[in-house]
Amino acid sequence: MIKIPSSRRKKKPEEKLNLVPIMDAVFIFIFFLLMSANFVKVFEISSDVPIVSDQEPPKPKKDPLALTLTIEDKEIVLSKGIPSRPFKKIRRLGDGKYDLETLHNTIVDLKKANLDENSIIFEPIADLTYEEIVSIMDAVRLLKNTDEAIFMKNKDGLDEKIKLLFSQILFGNLMS
């Protein structure tokens, strides 16, 4: 009689795979993928649609300010009106920096006289550093805490404090 080896006689129970470590690894991998992803920000640039009409456009009650800031090597020239007429020149200080305090005070006076205007045209002719451009933009855009408060009537006829001077900054000659 042939004896069957004992290892064949005993049935081994089936071993189940432990999937918990694999599932942990997959979830950690998904977490790192989500954390490292760059989410795209969508920016909107608003623009007005031109009005098409057969009628003559209404005459404005007041001529536009058309404030232009020409930044040259030695000075900043402020011009206004159409056609543009220079009305103030602000020279560089002894240390080579632009006199931004005088520029800011001039802009505040212009804003007091032209409350409805919000735009200014920058025409940098000189080679400027990024810091110089930003500091000039801040001088014409932001109203300082130490400045006299400027009020304007809102739609309801109530006085409203102005927080910004000329907030719409347009660059006139970037390609030149």
C-alpha positions as semicolon CSV with decimal commas, in nm:
position;residue;x (nm);y (nm);z (nm)
1;M;0,000;0,000;0,000
2;I;0,122;0,339;-0,095
3;K;0,104;0,604;0,160
4;I;0,017;0,959;0,056
5;P;0,252;1,205;0,209
6;S;0,103;1,391;0,500
7;S;0,157;1,731;0,336
8;R;-0,084;1,638;0,061
9;R;-0,343;1,503;0,294
10;K;-0,385;1,822;0,491
11;K;-0,558;2,095;0,302
12;K;-0,405;2,430;0,353
13;P;-0,652;2,709;0,412
14;E;-0,648;2,977;0,144
15;E;-0,462;3,288;0,244
16;K;-0,640;3,617;0,184
17;L;-0,445;3,915;0,061
18;N;-0,427;4,205;0,303
19;L;-0,538;4,500;0,086
20;V;-0,527;4,760;0,364
21;P;-0,163;4,867;0,303
22;I;-0,224;4,893;-0,073
23;M;-0,538;5,103;-0,021
24;D;-0,348;5,329;0,223
25;A;-0,075;5,381;-0,036
26;V;-0,330;5,466;-0,309
27;F;-0,507;5,722;-0,091
28;I;-0,177;5,882;0,012
29;F;-0,075;5,897;-0,356
30;I;-0,406;6,068;-0,448
31;F;-0,364;6,314;-0,161
32;F;-0,013;6,414;-0,278
33;L;-0,134;6,451;-0,637
34;L;-0,410;6,687;-0,527
35;M;-0,176;6,888;-0,307
36;S;0,087;6,928;-0,578
37;A;-0,156;7,024;-0,854
38;N;-0,147;7,382;-0,976
39;F;-0,496;7,513;-0,997
40;V;-0,549;7,757;-1,283
41;K;-0,682;8,098;-1,192
42;V;-0,904;8,260;-1,451
43;F;-0,893;8,637;-1,467
44;E;-1,150;8,854;-1,635
45;I;-1,069;9,178;-1,807
46;S;-1,383;9,381;-1,841
47;S;-1,438;9,609;-2,136
48;D;-1,727;9,821;-2,244
49;V;-1,913;9,755;-2,565
50;P;-1,907;10,053;-2,799
51;I;-2,241;10,220;-2,856
52;V;-2,361;10,218;-3,214
53;S;-2,596;10,502;-3,295
54;D;-2,696;10,729;-3,584
55;Q;-2,721;11,032;-3,359
56;E;-2,445;11,268;-3,261
57;P;-2,295;11,183;-2,922
58;P;-2,396;11,426;-2,650
59;K;-2,147;11,701;-2,575
60;P;-1,984;11,654;-2,235
61;K;-2,062;11,924;-1,983
62;K;-1,696;11,948;-1,896
63;D;-1,383;11,882;-2,102
64;P;-1,208;11,560;-1,999
65;L;-0,902;11,594;-1,779
66;A;-0,692;11,354;-1,991
67;L;-0,418;11,351;-1,728
68;T;-0,086;11,226;-1,867
69;L;0,228;11,151;-1,670
70;T;0,540;11,151;-1,889
71;I;0,834;11,002;-1,701
72;E;1,163;11,129;-1,841
73;D;1,523;11,078;-1,725
74;K;1,546;11,401;-1,526
75;E;1,183;11,486;-1,449
76;I;0,819;11,387;-1,450
77;V;0,597;11,604;-1,671
78;L;0,226;11,628;-1,588
79;S;0,004;11,722;-1,881
80;K;-0,371;11,759;-1,909
81;G;-0,637;11,833;-2,165
82;I;-0,693;11,749;-2,529
83;P;-0,458;11,834;-2,693
84;S;-0,219;11,760;-2,410
85;R;-0,059;12,066;-2,247
86;P;0,218;12,036;-1,985
87;F;0,129;12,218;-1,665
88;K;0,381;12,090;-1,406
89;K;0,734;11,949;-1,411
90;I;0,866;11,759;-1,112
91;R;1,244;11,719;-1,106
92;R;1,450;11,441;-0,952
93;L;1,586;11,499;-0,603
94;G;1,956;11,521;-0,519
95;D;1,974;11,148;-0,442
96;G;1,855;11,062;-0,795
97;K;1,502;10,962;-0,694
98;Y;1,188;11,130;-0,825
99;D;1,016;11,378;-0,591
100;L;0,715;11,156;-0,526
101;E;0,588;11,373;-0,237
102;T;0,543;11,675;-0,467
103;L;0,389;11,448;-0,732
104;H;0,144;11,305;-0,479
105;N;0,042;11,649;-0,348
106;T;-0,014;11,772;-0,705
107;I;-0,227;11,466;-0,783
108;V;-0,434;11,519;-0,466
109;D;-0,503;11,880;-0,571
110;L;-0,604;11,761;-0,919
111;K;-0,838;11,500;-0,771
112;K;-1,007;11,764;-0,555
113;A;-1,078;11,968;-0,868
114;N;-1,181;11,664;-1,080
115;L;-1,373;11,423;-0,858
116;D;-1,527;11,229;-1,148
117;E;-1,194;11,147;-1,314
118;N;-1,029;10,814;-1,234
119;S;-0,782;10,755;-1,517
120;I;-0,424;10,863;-1,573
121;I;-0,197;10,779;-1,867
122;F;0,163;10,679;-1,795
123;E;0,419;10,741;-2,067
124;P;0,756;10,618;-1,941
125;I;1,031;10,744;-2,172
126;A;1,319;10,676;-1,933
127;D;1,441;10,329;-1,842
128;L;1,286;10,264;-1,503
129;T;1,323;9,987;-1,251
130;Y;1,023;9,791;-1,134
131;E;1,041;9,957;-0,792
132;E;1,038;10,306;-0,946
133;I;0,731;10,230;-1,157
134;V;0,545;10,083;-0,859
135;S;0,633;10,377;-0,633
136;I;0,515;10,628;-0,897
137;M;0,195;10,427;-0,945
138;D;0,135;10,427;-0,569
139;A;0,192;10,804;-0,552
140;V;-0,084;10,872;-0,808
141;R;-0,322;10,594;-0,705
142;L;-0,334;10,578;-0,326
143;L;-0,467;10,838;-0,087
144;K;-0,247;10,846;0,223
145;N;-0,385;10,848;0,577
146;T;-0,216;11,183;0,636
147;D;-0,390;11,346;0,336
148;E;-0,695;11,564;0,378
149;A;-1,017;11,368;0,327
150;I;-1,187;11,413;-0,010
151;F;-1,563;11,363;-0,034
152;M;-1,782;11,305;-0,338
153;K;-2,160;11,278;-0,373
154;N;-2,276;10,923;-0,444
155;K;-2,589;10,815;-0,637
156;D;-2,812;10,883;-0,338
157;G;-2,675;11,236;-0,290
158;L;-2,480;11,147;0,024
159;D;-2,119;11,246;0,080
160;E;-1,886;10,951;0,038
161;K;-1,516;10,951;0,124
162;I;-1,283;10,881;-0,169
163;K;-1,031;10,605;-0,103
164;L;-0,835;10,612;-0,430
165;L;-0,706;10,901;-0,641
166;F;-0,652;10,792;-1,002
167;S;-0,701;10,417;-0,992
168;Q;-0,722;10,346;-1,367
169;I;-0,361;10,358;-1,484
170;L;-0,308;10,321;-1,858
171;F;0,035;10,282;-2,016
172;G;0,064;10,489;-2,330
173;N;0,388;10,382;-2,501
174;L;0,492;10,037;-2,391
175;M;0,612;9,934;-2,736
176;S;0,841;10,230;-2,800
